[in-house]
Amino acid sequence: ATTGTITLASAIDITESVTITGAGTVTLDGGGTNRIFEINNAASLLNVTLSGLTFQNGLSAVDGGAVAVTDDENVTVRDSLFTGNSAVNGGALYFTGGILQIFNTTFSLNNASSGGGAVYVEDGVIQIEDSEFTGNTAVNDGGGLYAANLYGGVITGT
């Protein structure tokens, strides 16, 4: 099993359904120069689960400093930490379409130069439970969370 910090030289593209589990011992570091994951497959619906991971120092000149989901995918984030990530929209996580579920996850000190300092969600369904948003900032809208044009959503215990 992998433990410790992995600093990425470039973003990792996720184009197939997958579960990635860090068991709380893996940190993925964008080094202040790279996004960590881009999740996208225009040809088929992906089901992606990210669990027990720390995402830090991700940077994107566009959307999703740590993670960008750009094509109607289903993504679950569980028991994770997003900290020190930056982008135009969705400092930590940018999501359009599909279903986004976030459970027991902390978003801390992420920022966006436009909207969604921690999380930016548009055109999808969102479920956030038992998660924490602290010290996230956005220049325009939603320091912690920006959500628009949703088909449905539930936020509890957050």
Buried (B, 14 or more C-beta within 10 A) or exposed (E): EEEEEEBBEEBBEBEEBEEBBBEBEBBBBBBBEBBBBBBBBEEEEBBBBBBBBBBBBBBBEEBBBBBBBBBBBBBBBBBBBBBBBBBBBBBBBBBBBBBBBBBBBBBBBBBBBBBBBBBBBBEBBBBBBEBBBEBBBBEEBBBBBBBEEEEEEEEEEB
